[in-house]
Amino acid sequence: MRDFSSTHQMLISALFYVLGKSSWQGAQTTIHLALADKAEEVGGKFYSDCRPWWLSHSRFANKLMGDRGAEVKLYREARRMLQLDKAS
């Protein structure tokens, strides 16, 4: 933010204060999930504000979600790129 004037810095800081979260607030979802009684049931999901956030119901939904063929292809490509299939 050093490239902005002090007025711009104040405006940006005010926006972050109003629209953002403190570190304490931001940590609450992680703490909530770490202390969950049924931790195995919360895995593999995306959470926001201590609740599951359903990507399929949002404007950020990926058209490939739920496409088993695309999931397998992505998994195999990731393994290839990370060189996990080579003999060690």
Steps between C-alpha positions, in 0.01 A plus 500: 500500500802729502426607141167654605449842651407517867138576402485188284659295777236620746217415258641154430552434871142608573368266229700209640373579849136504386510215248777279634558285805745517783747214540289375794185499286679337209630217720159402635407262216833318528464469877138390467595221259804392700287457810200342325372181668450329166818610323476222241170646377641846428788392276500572128264797525557873479398700805443869551379667819484160677251362246537291186511718192345324204693592190234344281252763619726796441606709207847347540377150417731299280320335210717190544396436861351155528646391166677177601692481171639851547591422863696190398674687218598784735625253764714314247641820353588629849680172580688521170605862559615421853682192372329277755466203267872451442674215679693623802 
